[in-house]
Structures are given as structure tokens and as C-alpha cells.
């Protein structure tokens, strides 16, 4: 009856409004943290408004944030140039407010200065490209108290002066290292008395100019080791007159007195977590606090006036909740560490329940930072030991993320390291380091004292040490496993060809060595000591053992497969119970909502992958908290509504689709090994389902399973066809709908896997066009609903695929960012998972006038 009512309502709307469709009122449910993408330059305008630039090159955009740091709007200047071409910026580097309220934008890639209104609307091109100024790559522009404009042209190493109308006056500073010269200057700031401060980046200094623009002071702070600055980028002036300088090379923000004396180093306080992976901008707020951007962690760090950390603005785990993890470890409690690649150098510690407890490290050369982490291991003391192949050292962390120590140095001497890329810790606390550059194993105490050189003439890619002190080394030069006794005597050599690349190896409890072969999604078992261990043994093959997976050995003697989703104990012939890596749940606040479902007659269920939780809201948006499922369901990948209104939950780790009642009781609705690693599903009325797998070899697979989980049909693939980027839904007749997130092509398939029809939404014109499709749904009347993956909203097509109407949110909420799923209520209300903005957008259809 509900579906019938929906059909009648939608047909009424279509008849009344035609292709325009009904108007919608926009509401927001479960608004979570602000989400940034490589935030960089930060500036403060009138009323405490905050402007920043985020992203790179043509993807760089502007952002305007409210003074309370709660809401934001993206700036997309609209308008045309004198030649009637649209205004487009390319790699803008700064958005500098003027006292008039207007904004100056350094449009670096297009070599010009734009002027916008304080709301971000295009006003004019103040300084065009070309002569006489010939800007090559402006990175900042500021309006002086005289009305003149100074442009920081970093690419040409100049400061250029213009009058208030943008007419070229003169070059203020030419390239060089003299007091009146600059070397790739990057940003500008005015202090309270009108003095102009310039960050002279490659000269590692600040230059202060007076009212007449002559040089008053050159600030070149130094300590006993030389210049304090390494890579200064942005400067801001506090109300006190002190200066804040963002220094990416030092991973901190310097607070300086006007004379150049270092007062403090924000983000490097003793005893505090060091927050920055890549500090990229700084601003002083009217209340005396400061904001600094971190382009790698995608957050703004908020500092109190005394330099302590007040908190963070934004969510630091964008882009699929993690990056490319290269190292990890498990402690005796079952808590685990994951270390990201050199691009961010972040490390995280998760408790035994999988909830994030600490985030630390970050990219850099300072103590506690990582430049190219290659391997990690946990010791019996619960600490994490990370081998850094570019810094040629081992850095040690406690579980709370604090720095416990570091050891190692570049060299070929007895205690030195060159390009360490493997590490293991014995039960006695001895640390074994694969010294690849010197083709040997170095052994240290837990405190970093050198003990001995071990196993020379091997090229160690991975290693492990067992309870008896035996050491196994994967020599990637010879593609072999070499095993040594505690005293250094070689025990055996075993060929291991064709198992590259892989991300780890470990001793199993029976004495064999397990090697992760990510190319084959397998763990290979090798007998390395025939006198002590049984020969043979089955390899473990599982689609979850693919790229981005690590093999780690915990002090508790167990071996684990770990990836950005969490950890699985490696047991004989199978993976054990999955523990999801997740953010803490904040009831009523969403993080990357991945899918949603209208269930139980009056509820909206929303899956948030980073928290590995399903939160429940009333249809009016009121929070009912996180759903407590009994038993707890692990590895949730997708949710949907059953035909009777219950919640369906896909556990890709268990290989089960569960039915969950309103009280949280869960029971298997469909199970089978084919569901392990599944990413999408659509339930059929006969108890079977259409499922999209996530196989690591050859791309994914779309197949149909019966009520017993057996495959009975599969969609055909060409030789080069992959199913990545597809989503799957089921029509009322049981056909599969697949939609391409990139191309906008939607295809229907019969129950036996034969193609029935194809519809290209990107080929349509005007309002009906969709360049990509994030999700689809077919109504009982045959209407095709499609959610645009590019944020274009929903498009509805008649059974003959003619465009009917569009539905999207009000512009006031800033649009959709990476939408992932939607659902339609019986009264025509639409709910959209606005993943990139951490919220659900609710569109309430307005009844036509007079109805």
C-alpha cells in the first residue's frame, strides 16, 4: 500500500509540474564535521569570517567558514570576462580580504589577480595577465592603507606594486638575497600600523616594509644550528603585534616577536601530541586564538592564545578513511597500529575494540616525524617501532602516540643503517632491523643500543623472529626465504619466486613462515626448518587479502592481516573474527554516510563506514542514537530496506546479509562465501540477491546468488571490463541495474544475466543529463531514479527513459559532495547520503498550489 501511495503521489506531482517537477524544501540530518581537501592559505575577513583555499591546481577551490567554525560555503565565482568567457580560476593560492570587504584572489595558474565580493561573487579582474606587469605566478595580494595593491609574484621572485585600480606602478623587490630583494616570496600581511610583512621563503626570512615601502627590518631568526626557518610559507599578525609563521619544513607554526625573537613553536610543545603532518597556512582570529591548516590531514588546528591545542576543525580521515598503509603492529591487548605511507606519515593506534585512540607522527624530519616509513613492529613493551628508509632510523612510539625514542643513523659502520625497510622485535625486546643498503640485519636493544650484525649478504625486504630467536628473512634480490638460528647460523634457504609485491611475513605458531602475496590475495605457508616443523600445509586464499593489506605479528604470538578496514587473525585455512578500525561514534553526527535505508515504518538508518556503525534517526531528523545489534555485526559494507520494512545489513567480512529488527536483534537472511568482500547488494523476493564482489584480481564481479548463497548467474565481462565504480540495485521484477559512477551509463540485466537495455544519461541534454551515477532505484511503475555522482542531484526518467523531473537541494546549503545513496519515502520525501559533507540531505516535496 505504501508503494502504491508513492506511485500516486509521484504521478500527481509529475502531472502538475511537468518536467520541472515539484519544488523541494531542503533540510539537513546528522550534520557532521566540516570536511576539507588539502586546506592551505587561511585569511580572516570582516565579522570573523574565515577564507581559505583548498585542493590543488584546477581542483583548487575557495571556502568561506563562519566565525563560529560551524558551517562553510564553497566559493565558485560566477560571471563572465569582457570577452564573454566564463570566469574560471586555476590553482588560486590566496583569498585576501580587504578593508572594504572585497576579496583579492591570487589566481596563480592564470597569472592574474581577481576581485570578488565578500560573499565570493566575481567582481572583476583587477590585474590581468601579460604586460606591463607580466606576472608569472602570483601567490598573494594585499591592499595597503594607501589603497595601493602589492602582489607577491613567487614564480618570478618579485614584489610588484599597483595602484588601487590595478594599474602597474613598479617592481618593489627584485630577485636576490639582498635586504631589498626576495627569493620566491610566498605571502603578505599588514600589521596594525600598516607595515607590510613578506615571507621570503627561499631566503628563510621575513621582510618588514614601512609606509613608504622601504625596508625597515629583516627578520632572520637563527639558533645554534643555523636558520630557524626551513620552509616558511604564510604569515599572520596577531593583535599583540607578534607574528605567526607557518613553516612546513619544521611542521610547526612559529610565534615571533616583531624583532624576530622566537617566543614559541606552536605544534611542538613538550608533552603534547604533535598535530601537523603538513602545516600549510595560518591565521590569527579576533579572539586571540589561531588557526593553522594541515594539508595532509585535512584539518584546521585551533590553538589557544597560550599556544596549547584547543582542538581541530574538520575531519582528518577523508578519502576513504585512510591512505595507503605500509606498516603496522598488534600489541598484547589486541590493540593495533597502522602506519600510512610517506605522503602523510600518519600513524594511528586502535584499541582492542577497534576504536581510534590516538593519531600521531606525520610527515617531516623532526623527532617523532616520518618521511618514508617502510615497516613496523610492536614489542613486548607495547611500543611501536617504525623503520624509516629515508631518515635511516627507527622511531619508537608509545600507544598514546607520544615519542619514546629513536635510534639509527646513516652510514656503513658497525651500528649504522642505510635504507632500513624491515623490522621485527623478539620476545626479549631485541630489535632486528633489515638494513637493505648494507645487505645485513642489525640488532639493537629496545633502548636503541647496538648489539651485533646478523645475517650478512642478504637484501632484506621483510623479516620476523620467533619465540626461539630464529630469524626468517625474505631476500628479494634472490627471491628466497633465508632462516637463521639465534646464534646466526644459517638453517635453510627456500625459493619464494613470484610472490611480489607483498607487505609482510611472520612466523606461524607451528614454525612455518607465512608470506602475504597480495597479487594473488593469498597467504603462502613455507616450511623453513624440516627438522622442526611439518612439511606442506594449505595456503590461505581470500579476496580480502589484497592490495593495501599487511601481515603483522603481535607479541601475543598471533599473526594478523591488517588493512585500512581493520584486522583479521590469520588462522589455519581461514581468516578469523574481524575487528573494524573505526572512529568513535558521536550520536546524531555522521561521518561519511555510505548508505541509508527507510525502515521500521518511521526510521531512517544511516551507515557510517568510518565509525563502523548504523545510526538511527526519526523521519523528522531527530537522533535515536547508534543501533546496538545483537549479535554485533562486523565489517558492515552496505545497508538496505527489506520488503517488509526491516533493515538489511551486509557484512563483507562474515559473508552474511543480516536482517535486523527494530530492537536490534539480528539474524542471517543470506550467507555464503561469495558474499565475503562484497561491496553492493540488492535483495530478491525469493531470498537470493544480486551482489557486486570486490575481487582483487581482474576487478569486481556482479553475480546472482540463490537463497543458499550459491551462484546461479553472473554478468558478462569483456577482457578489459572491470566493475570498479559501479553500483547495483534491483528492479521490482528482479532484474539487476548497474550504473557507472563515471560515465552515467545504466544497464538492466535479466535474472539469467542477459543484457536487457542500456540507458546513457550523459547523452541527454539540459536538465536530464547526468555525467555519472552514484545510485539508482526503479519504482513499481517503472520510473528510473538516478542520483548524480557529481553532485547534480536526482534525475527521474519515465519507463521509456524520457526525462521527467529533477530534484536537488537549495543552493544555500552548499550543494552535494560525493553523494553515495538515496531513498524515497511513501510521501515523496527524498533522503540523500551527502558523503563528502558528512550529512543526509532531506528533500520534502511541496504540493502544487491549490492542492
C-alpha positions in Angstrom: 0.0 0.0 0.0 2.9 2.4 0.8 4.4 1.8 -2.6 1.0 2.3 -4.3 0.6 5.6 -2.4 4.0 6.7 -3.5 3.2 6.0 -7.2 0.0 8.0 -7.0 1.8 10.9 -5.3 4.6 11.0 -7.8 2.3 10.8 -10.7 0.3 13.7 -9.3 3.5 15.8 -8.9 4.5 15.0 -12.5 1.1 15.9 -13.9 1.0 19.2 -12.0 4.5 20.3 -12.6 5.6 18.6 -15.8 9.4 18.2 -16.4 10.1 20.9 -13.9 8.7 18.6 -11.2 7.7 19.6 -7.7 9.7 22.2 -5.7 11.5 20.8 -2.7 12.2 22.2 0.8 15.8 21.3 1.9 16.6 20.0 5.4 19.8 18.6 6.8 20.1 15.5 9.1 23.0 14.4 11.1 25.4 17.1 10.1 28.9 16.0 11.0 32.3 17.7 11.0 33.4 20.0 8.2 35.4 18.2 5.6 38.4 19.8 3.9 40.5 18.7 1.0 44.1 19.8 1.3 43.4 23.1 3.1 46.1 25.7 2.6 46.0 29.5 2.8 43.8 31.0 5.6 42.7 34.6 6.0 40.3 36.4 8.3 37.8 39.0 7.0 35.2 41.2 8.5 32.9 39.8 11.2 35.4 37.0 11.8 34.6 35.3 8.5 37.4 32.8 7.6 38.5 32.3 4.0 40.7 29.5 2.8 42.0 27.8 -0.3 41.9 24.0 -0.6 42.9 21.5 -3.2 45.5 21.6 -5.9 45.7 23.0 -9.5 42.4 23.1 -11.4 40.7 21.4 -8.4 41.6 24.2 -6.0 38.6 26.0 -4.6 37.8 28.7 -2.1 35.9 28.2 1.1 34.2 30.6 3.4 33.7 29.5 7.0 31.5 31.1 9.7 33.1 32.8 12.6 31.9 30.1 14.9 33.7 27.5 12.8 30.5 25.5 12.4 29.4 26.0 8.8 31.0 26.6 5.5 30.2 27.5 1.9 32.3 26.8 -1.2 33.2 29.8 -3.3 32.6 29.3 -7.0 32.8 32.7 -8.7 30.2 33.0 -11.4 30.4 35.6 -14.1 32.0 36.4 -17.5 35.1 38.2 -18.6 35.0 41.1 -21.0 35.3 38.6 -23.9 32.2 36.8 -22.6 34.2 33.7 -21.5 33.3 32.2 -18.1 35.4 33.1 -15.1 37.5 30.2 -14.0 40.4 30.2 -11.7 43.3 27.8 -11.9 45.3 27.0 -8.8 44.3 30.0 -6.7 46.8 30.5 -3.9 45.2 33.0 -1.6 41.9 34.8 -0.8 43.0 38.0 0.9 40.2 40.2 2.4 40.4 44.0 2.1 39.2 46.6 4.5 36.3 47.3 2.0 35.1 43.7 2.4 36.1 42.7 -1.1 38.4 39.8 -1.6 41.7 39.7 -3.6 42.4 36.3 -5.2 45.8 35.4 -6.4 44.9 33.3 -9.4 48.3 31.7 -9.7 47.7 29.4 -12.7 46.2 32.1 -14.8 48.7 34.8 -13.7 46.3 37.4 -12.6 44.6 39.0 -9.6 40.8 38.7 -9.3 38.5 40.8 -7.1 35.4 39.1 -5.5 32.7 40.4 -3.2 32.9 39.3 0.4 30.4 36.5 -0.4 32.6 35.2 -3.2 30.8 36.6 -6.2 33.0 37.6 -9.1 33.6 41.4 -9.4 36.4 42.0 -11.9 39.9 41.1 -12.9 42.0 43.7 -11.1 45.3 42.8 -12.5 45.1 40.9 -15.9 47.9 38.6 -17.2 50.5 39.9 -19.6 52.3 43.3 -19.8 53.2 45.6 -18.3 53.4 43.6 -15.1 53.9 40.2 -16.7 53.0 38.2 -13.5 54.4 34.7 -13.7 52.8 33.0 -10.7 51.2 35.3 -8.1 50.6 33.7 -4.7 49.2 36.6 -2.7 48.0 40.2 -3.0 47.2 42.7 -0.3 45.7 46.2 -0.3 47.8 48.8 1.6 46.3 51.6 3.7 47.1 54.0 0.8 44.8 51.9 -1.4 47.7 50.5 -3.5 48.0 46.8 -4.2 51.1 44.8 -3.6 51.4 41.4 -5.3 53.7 38.6 -4.3 54.8 37.1 -7.6 56.6 34.0 -6.3 57.3 32.4 -9.7 59.3 35.5 -10.8 60.7 36.2 -7.3 59.3 39.7 -7.2 57.1 42.0 -5.3 55.0 44.2 -7.7 53.2 47.4 -6.9 49.9 48.5 -8.5 47.6 51.4 -7.9 44.1 51.0 -6.4 42.7 50.3 -9.9 45.2 47.6 -10.7 47.5 49.8 -12.9 51.1 48.7 -12.8 53.3 51.1 -10.9 56.7 49.5 -10.3 58.7 46.4 -9.2 59.0 46.7 -5.4 61.6 44.0 -4.9 63.6 42.1 -7.5 65.1 38.6 -7.3 68.1 38.1 -5.0 69.2 37.7 -1.4 69.9 41.3 -0.5 67.9 43.3 2.1 65.7 44.8 -0.6 65.4 41.6 -2.7 63.4 38.4 -2.4 63.7 34.8 -3.4 60.4 33.1 -4.1 58.3 35.2 -1.7 55.0 33.5 -0.9 52.7 35.6 1.3 52.0 39.0 2.7 50.4 40.5 5.8 49.7 44.0 7.2 50.1 44.8 10.9 48.0 47.2 12.9 50.2 50.2 12.0 50.2 49.5 8.3 53.6 47.9 7.9 53.9 45.2 5.2 55.4 41.8 6.1 56.6 39.4 3.4 57.5 35.7 3.8 60.7 35.5 1.8 60.6 31.7 1.5 63.9 30.6 0.0 65.8 33.3 1.8 64.3 31.8 5.0 63.3 35.1 6.5 60.6 37.8 6.9 61.0 41.4 5.5 59.1 44.3 7.0 58.4 47.5 5.0 57.2 50.8 6.3 54.6 53.3 5.0 56.9 54.4 2.1 57.5 50.7 1.4 61.2 50.9 2.2 62.7 48.0 4.1 62.6 48.6 7.9 63.6 45.3 9.2 64.8 41.8 8.0 63.9 39.1 10.4 66.1 36.1 10.0 65.8 34.1 13.2 68.6 31.7 14.0 69.7 29.3 16.7 73.0 27.5 17.3 72.3 25.1 14.4 71.6 27.9 11.9 68.4 29.4 10.5 65.2 28.5 12.4 63.0 28.6 9.2 63.2 25.7 6.8 60.2 26.3 4.6 58.2 29.3 5.7 55.1 29.9 3.7 52.4 32.0 5.4 52.5 34.9 7.9 49.8 36.4 10.1 49.9 39.2 12.5 48.3 38.9 16.0 46.6 41.7 17.8 49.6 41.9 20.2 51.8 42.6 17.2 53.5 39.2 17.4 53.9 37.2 14.2 52.7 33.7 13.3 54.7 31.9 10.6 53.7 28.6 9.1 56.8 26.5 8.5 56.1 23.3 6.6 59.8 22.2 6.9 59.6 22.3 10.7 56.0 21.0 10.9 55.0 23.8 13.2 53.9 27.5 13.5 56.5 29.9 14.9 55.3 32.8 17.1 57.8 35.6 16.8 58.2 39.0 18.4 58.3 41.8 15.9 62.1 41.9 16.3 62.3 38.2 15.2 62.9 36.6 18.6 61.2 33.1 18.8 58.6 33.2 21.5 57.0 29.7 20.9 56.7 26.9 18.4 53.0 26.0 18.2 52.5 22.3 17.5 55.8 21.3 19.0 55.1 21.7 22.8 56.8 19.2 25.0 54.3 16.5 26.2 51.7 17.4 23.6 50.8 15.4 20.6 52.5 16.9 17.5 49.5 17.7 15.3 50.9 18.6 11.9 51.7 16.3 9.0 52.0 19.2 6.6 51.4 22.7 8.0 50.3 24.9 5.1 48.7 28.1 6.4 48.0 30.2 9.5 45.6 33.0 10.6 45.1 34.9 13.8 41.4 35.1 14.9 39.8 38.2 16.5 39.5 36.4 19.9 43.3 35.9 20.1 43.3 32.3 19.1 44.9 31.0 15.9 44.1 28.5 13.2 46.6 26.6 11.2 45.9 24.3 8.3 47.2 20.8 7.7 47.1 19.9 4.0 47.9 16.3 4.6 45.5 15.6 7.5 42.7 17.8 6.0 42.0 19.7 9.3 42.5 23.1 10.8 44.2 23.0 14.1 42.9 25.5 16.6 45.4 27.0 19.1 44.6 28.9 22.3 46.4 32.3 22.9 48.9 30.5 25.1 49.8 28.1 22.2 48.0 25.0 23.6 45.8 23.0 21.3 42.1 23.7 21.7 41.0 21.1 19.1 40.7 20.5 15.4 38.2 21.8 12.9 37.3 19.3 10.2 37.7 15.5 9.9 41.2 14.2 9.2 40.2 10.9 7.6 38.8 12.0 4.2 39.3 10.0 1.1 38.1 6.6 2.2 39.1 6.9 5.8 42.7 6.0 5.3 45.5 6.2 2.9 47.9 3.5 1.7 49.1 1.7 4.8 52.6 0.4 4.7 53.3 -0.8 8.2 51.5 -1.9 11.4 51.6 -3.9 14.5 49.5 -5.6 17.2 50.1 -5.4 20.9 49.4 -8.0 23.6 46.0 -6.5 24.4 44.8 -6.8 20.8 45.1 -3.1 20.1 46.8 -2.4 16.8 48.8 0.3 15.0 48.5 1.3 11.3 51.2 3.5 9.7 50.4 5.4 6.5 52.7 5.9 3.5 55.3 8.6 3.1 52.7 11.1 1.7 51.4 11.8 5.2 53.4 9.6 7.5 50.5 9.3 9.9 50.3 6.6 12.5 47.2 5.5 14.4 46.5 3.3 17.4 43.2 1.5 17.8 42.1 -0.2 20.9 41.1 -3.9 21.1 37.6 -2.9 20.2 38.9 -1.2 17.0 38.1 2.4 18.2 40.7 5.0 17.4 42.6 6.0 20.5 45.5 8.1 19.1 46.7 9.7 15.9 50.4 10.8 15.7 53.6 11.1 13.8 53.1 12.9 10.4 55.4 13.7 7.6 58.7 15.5 8.3 62.2 15.2 9.6 61.8 16.5 13.1 61.9 14.0 16.0 58.8 11.9 16.0 58.0 12.6 12.3 58.3 10.1 9.5 59.5 10.6 5.9 59.4 7.2 4.3 58.1 4.6 6.8 58.6 1.1 5.3 57.9 -1.4 8.1 56.8 -1.5 11.8 56.6 -4.0 14.6 55.3 -4.0 18.2 57.5 -5.1 21.1 56.6 -6.9 24.3 56.6 -3.5 25.9 53.6 -2.5 23.7 55.6 0.1 21.8 55.6 0.6 18.1 59.0 0.5 16.3 58.9 2.1 12.8 61.7 1.7 10.3 62.1 4.9 8.1 64.1 4.2 5.0 64.7 7.9 4.1 65.7 9.1 7.6 67.7 5.9 8.2 66.4 5.4 11.6 64.0 3.6 13.8 61.4 5.8 15.7 59.7 4.4 18.7 56.2 5.4 19.9 54.0 4.6 22.9 50.4 3.6 22.4 49.2 7.1 23.2 51.3 8.4 20.3 54.0 10.1 22.3 57.6 9.8 21.2 59.5 7.1 23.2 62.8 7.5 21.4 64.7 6.9 18.1 67.9 5.3 17.1 70.0 4.7 13.9 71.9 6.9 11.6 73.1 6.9 8.0 76.3 5.1 7.4 78.2 1.8 6.7 79.8 1.4 10.1 79.1 -1.2 12.7 76.0 0.4 14.2 74.8 2.3 11.2 71.8 1.9 8.9 71.2 2.6 5.2 67.6 2.4 3.9 66.1 0.2 6.6 62.9 -1.4 5.3 62.1 -4.4 7.5 61.9 -4.7 11.3 60.9 -7.3 14.0 61.0 -7.4 17.8 61.8 -10.5 19.7 60.2 -11.6 23.0 63.4 -10.5 24.8 62.9 -6.9 23.4 65.7 -7.1 20.9 65.0 -5.1 17.7 66.0 -6.7 14.4 66.3 -4.2 11.5 66.6 -5.1 7.8 69.5 -2.8 6.7 68.9 -3.1 3.0 71.5 -0.6 1.9 74.2 -2.6 3.7 72.7 -6.0 2.9 72.5 -7.2 6.5 70.4 -7.4 9.7 71.2 -5.1 12.6 70.3 -6.0 16.1 69.6 -3.4 18.9 68.3 -3.3 22.4 64.8 -1.8 22.9 66.6 1.3 24.1 68.5 1.5 20.8 71.9 0.3 21.9 73.7 -1.6 19.1 74.2 -5.3 19.9 75.5 -7.1 16.7 75.3 -7.5 13.0 73.4 -10.5 11.9 72.9 -12.4 8.6 75.1 -10.6 6.2 74.9 -10.7 2.4 71.1 -10.7 2.2 68.8 -8.0 0.8 66.0 -7.9 3.4 62.6 -6.9 2.2 60.8 -8.4 5.3 61.8 -10.4 8.4 60.4 -11.9 11.5 61.8 -13.5 14.7 60.0 -16.4 16.5 59.8 -17.3 20.2 63.1 -19.3 20.0 65.0 -16.4 18.4 65.1 -17.9 14.9 65.1 -15.2 12.2 63.5 -15.5 8.8 64.4 -13.0 6.1 62.8 -12.5 2.7 65.7 -11.7 0.3 64.0 -10.0 -2.6 67.2 -9.9 -4.6 67.3 -13.7 -4.8 63.5 -14.2 -4.2 64.1 -16.6 -1.4 63.5 -17.1 2.3 66.6 -17.5 4.4 66.3 -18.7 8.0 68.9 -18.3 10.7 69.3 -19.7 14.3 69.6 -17.4 17.3 73.4 -17.6 17.0 73.5 -16.5 13.4 73.9 -20.0 11.9 72.1 -20.4 8.6 69.4 -23.1 8.8 67.8 -23.1 5.4 67.1 -21.4 2.1 63.7 -21.8 0.4 62.8 -20.5 -3.0 59.9 -18.0 -3.0 59.7 -16.8 -6.6 56.7 -14.9 -8.0 55.5 -13.6 -4.6 55.9 -9.9 -5.2 54.9 -7.4 -4.2 53.9 -8.4 -0.7 53.6 -6.5 2.5 54.9 -8.7 5.3 55.8 -12.1 6.7 55.5 -13.8 10.0 56.2 -17.0 11.9 53.1 -19.1 12.4 52.6 -21.0 15.7 53.7 -24.3 14.1 57.0 -22.8 13.0 56.2 -22.2 9.3 56.7 -18.8 7.8 53.7 -17.1 6.3 54.2 -14.7 3.4 51.5 -12.4 2.2 51.1 -12.5 -1.6 48.8 -9.5 -2.3 48.9 -10.1 -6.1 47.1 -13.5 -5.5 45.1 -12.4 -2.4 46.8 -15.2 -0.5 49.0 -16.1 2.4 51.6 -18.6 1.4 53.0 -21.0 4.0 56.6 -22.1 3.8 58.4 -24.9 5.8 61.8 -23.4 6.6 63.1 -26.0 9.1 62.1 -29.6 8.0 63.6 -31.0 11.3 61.3 -29.0 13.5 58.1 -28.3 11.6 55.7 -30.4 9.5 56.0 -30.1 5.7 53.3 -28.9 3.5 50.1 -27.1 4.6 47.4 -25.3 2.7 47.8 -21.7 1.6 45.1 -19.3 2.6 43.3 -17.6 -0.3 40.8 -14.8 0.4 39.6 -11.8 -1.6 40.2 -9.6 1.5 43.9 -10.3 1.3 44.7 -7.8 -1.5 46.4 -4.5 -2.1 46.7 -2.3 0.9 46.9 -5.4 3.3 49.7 -6.0 5.7 50.8 -9.2 7.6 51.9 -8.4 11.1 52.9 -10.4 14.1 51.8 -9.5 17.6 53.7 -10.2 20.8 50.8 -12.5 21.8 52.1 -14.9 19.2 49.2 -14.5 16.7 49.6 -13.4 13.1 47.2 -10.8 11.7 46.2 -9.5 8.3 45.6 -5.8 8.6 44.3 -3.1 6.3 42.6 0.3 6.5 39.3 -1.5 7.4 40.8 -3.3 10.5 42.5 -6.6 11.3 41.8 -10.3 10.9 43.6 -13.1 12.8 45.2 -15.5 10.3 44.1 -19.0 11.3 44.7 -22.3 9.6 42.9 -22.1 6.3 40.8 -19.0 7.0 40.7 -15.5 8.4 39.4 -15.2 12.0 36.9 -12.7 13.5 37.3 -9.2 12.0 37.9 -6.1 14.2 37.0 -2.9 12.4 39.2 0.1 12.6 36.7 2.9 13.4 36.2 6.4 14.7 34.3 6.9 17.9 30.6 7.3 17.4 29.1 10.6 18.2 25.3 10.1 18.4 23.5 12.3 15.9 26.6 13.2 14.0 27.6 11.5 10.8 31.0 10.7 9.2 30.9 9.8 5.5 27.4 8.3 5.4 27.8 5.5 2.8 24.3 4.2 2.5 20.9 4.6 4.1 17.5 2.9 4.4 14.0 3.8 5.4 13.0 1.1 7.8 10.5 0.1 10.6 7.8 2.4 9.3 9.2 5.6 10.9 13.0 5.4 11.0 16.0 6.4 8.8 19.0 4.2 9.2 22.4 5.5 8.1 25.6 3.6 7.7 28.8 5.5 8.6 31.8 3.4 7.5 34.5 5.3 9.5 32.6 4.6 12.7 31.5 1.1 11.5 28.1 1.9 12.9 24.5 2.4 11.9 22.8 5.4 13.4 19.1 5.8 13.5 17.0 8.9 13.1 13.4 9.7 13.0 12.0 10.7 9.7 12.0 14.2 11.1 15.7 14.1 11.6 15.8 13.6 15.4 18.6 11.3 16.5 17.7 8.0 18.2 21.4 7.0 18.7 23.6 4.2 17.3 21.9 0.9 16.6 23.0 -1.8 19.0 22.8 -5.0 17.1 22.7 -8.4 18.8 24.9 -10.1 17.9 27.3 -7.4 16.9 27.8 -7.3 13.2 31.4 -6.8 11.9 32.6 -5.4 8.6 29.4 -3.6 7.6 29.7 -2.6 4.0 26.1 -1.7 2.9 22.6 -1.4 4.3 19.2 -1.5 2.6 15.5 -1.9 3.4 13.8 -5.3 3.2 10.4 -5.6 1.5 8.7 -5.9 4.9 10.5 -2.8 6.3 13.2 -4.5 8.4 16.9 -3.4 8.0 19.2 -5.5 5.8 22.9 -5.3 6.7 25.7 -6.7 4.5 28.8 -7.9 6.5 31.5 -8.3 3.9 33.8 -9.9 6.5 31.3 -12.5 7.6 29.9 -13.1 4.1 26.4 -12.6 5.5 23.4 -10.4 4.8 21.6 -9.9 8.2 18.0 -9.0 8.9 17.8 -6.6 11.8 14.6 -5.8 13.7 13.8 -2.5 15.4 15.1 -3.8 18.8 18.5 -4.6 17.2 18.1 -8.4 17.1 19.9 -9.7 14.0 19.5 -13.0 12.2 21.1 -14.2 8.9 19.0 -13.6 5.9 21.6 -14.9 3.3 25.0 -16.3 3.8 27.8 -17.7 1.6 31.5 -17.4 0.8 30.6 -15.4 -2.3 29.5 -12.6 -0.1 32.8 -12.2 1.6 34.4 -9.0 0.4 31.1 -7.9 -1.3 30.6 -4.2 -1.8 27.0 -3.8 -3.0 23.8 -5.9 -2.9 20.2 -5.9 -3.9 17.9 -8.4 -2.2 15.4 -10.5 -4.2 12.0 -11.6 -3.1 12.9 -15.3 -3.4 15.6 -14.9 -0.7 18.5 -14.6 -3.1 20.4 -11.4 -4.1 22.3 -9.6 -6.8 25.8 -8.9 -5.4 28.8 -7.0 -6.5 32.0 -8.6 -5.2 35.3 -6.8 -4.7 37.8 -9.4 -6.0 41.4 -8.1 -6.2 42.2 -10.0 -9.4 40.6 -8.8 -12.6 38.3 -6.3 -10.9 35.0 -6.9 -9.2 32.2 -9.3 -10.2 28.4 -8.9 -10.3 26.6 -12.2 -9.8 23.3 -13.6 -8.6 23.1 -16.0 -5.7 20.1 -18.1 -4.6 18.8 -18.3 -1.0 21.6 -20.7 -0.1 24.3 -18.3 -1.3 25.2 -20.3 -4.4 26.0 -18.5 -7.6 23.3 -19.1 -10.3 24.1 -16.2 -12.7 26.8 -13.7 -13.4 27.0 -10.6 -15.6 29.4 -10.9 -18.6 32.6 -9.1 -18.7 34.8 -8.3 -21.7 38.6 -8.9 -21.4 39.3 -5.4 -20.2 36.0 -4.8 -18.5 36.1 -4.1 -14.7 33.3 -3.4 -12.4 35.0 -0.8 -10.3 33.0 2.3 -10.0 29.6 0.5 -10.5 26.7 0.3 -8.1 24.0 -2.3 -8.2 20.2 -2.2 -7.4 17.3 -4.5 -8.1 14.1 -3.6 -10.0 10.7 -4.7 -8.8 10.8 -7.5 -11.4 14.1 -8.8 -10.0 16.4 -7.5 -12.8 19.8 -6.1 -11.8 20.5 -2.4 -12.5 24.2 -1.5 -12.8 25.2 2.1 -13.1 28.6 3.6 -13.9 29.7 6.3 -11.5 31.9 7.9 -14.1 30.0 7.6 -17.4 26.4 7.8 -16.5 25.5 4.6 -18.3 22.8 2.5 -16.6 22.2 -1.1 -17.7 19.4 -3.6 -16.9 20.1 -7.3 -16.8 17.7 -10.2 -16.8 17.6 -12.8 -14.0 19.8 -15.0 -16.1 22.4 -12.3 -16.6 21.5 -11.2 -20.1 21.6 -7.6 -21.1 18.0 -6.2 -21.3 18.6 -2.5 -22.1 21.2 0.3 -21.7 20.5 3.9 -21.0 23.2 6.6 -21.3 22.1 9.5 -19.0 25.2 11.5 -20.0 24.0 11.7 -23.6 20.9 13.7 -22.7 20.8 17.5 -22.9 20.0 20.1 -20.4 18.4 19.2 -17.1 18.1 15.4 -17.8 21.8 14.9 -18.2 23.9 13.0 -15.6 27.6 12.6 -16.2 27.9 9.9 -13.6 25.5 7.9 -11.4 26.1 7.1 -7.7 22.9 5.1 -7.1 19.7 4.1 -8.8 16.2 3.0 -7.9 13.3 1.8 -10.1 9.8 2.5 -8.8 7.0 -0.1 -9.2 5.6 2.0 -12.1 8.9 1.6 -13.9 10.2 5.2 -13.3 14.0 5.2 -13.2 15.5 7.4 -10.4 19.3 8.2 -10.6 21.5 10.1 -8.2 24.3 12.0 -9.9 27.8 11.2 -8.6 28.9 14.7 -9.4 26.5 16.3 -7.0 23.9 17.2 -9.7 21.1 15.8 -7.5 18.5 13.3 -8.6 17.0 12.8 -12.1 13.8 10.9 -12.7 13.1 9.2 -16.1 9.8 7.7 -17.4 9.6 4.0 -18.3 10.6 5.0 -21.8 13.7 6.9 -20.4 12.3 10.3 -21.2 13.3 12.9 -18.6 10.6 13.7 -16.2 12.0 16.0 -13.4 15.0 16.9 -11.3 15.4 17.1 -7.5 18.2 18.8 -5.7 19.0 20.7 -2.5 18.8 24.5 -2.1 22.0 26.3 -3.1 22.1 27.8 0.4 23.4 24.5 1.9 26.4 24.4 -0.5 25.3 21.5 -2.7 26.1 17.8 -2.6 29.6 16.4 -2.2 30.3 12.8 -3.2 26.7 11.6 -2.8 26.5 7.9 -2.4 23.0 6.7 -1.9 19.3 7.8 -1.6 15.9 6.6 -0.6 12.4 7.7 -1.4 9.6 7.8 1.3 6.0 6.9 0.6 5.1 10.6 0.7 7.7 11.5 -2.0 10.3 12.8 0.5 13.8 12.1 -0.7 16.8 11.3 1.6 20.3 11.6 0.1 23.6 10.4 1.7 25.8 13.5 1.2 29.0 11.6 2.0 31.6 14.4 1.4 29.7 16.8 3.7 29.0 14.2 6.4 25.3 14.6 6.4 22.0 13.4 5.0 20.0 15.9 2.9 16.3 15.6 3.1 14.1 17.0 0.2 10.5 17.5 1.1 8.3 17.8 -1.9 6.0 20.8 -1.9 2.4 20.2 -3.0 1.4 22.2 -6.1 -0.5 25.4 -5.3 -4.2 24.8 -4.7 -3.8 21.1 -4.0 
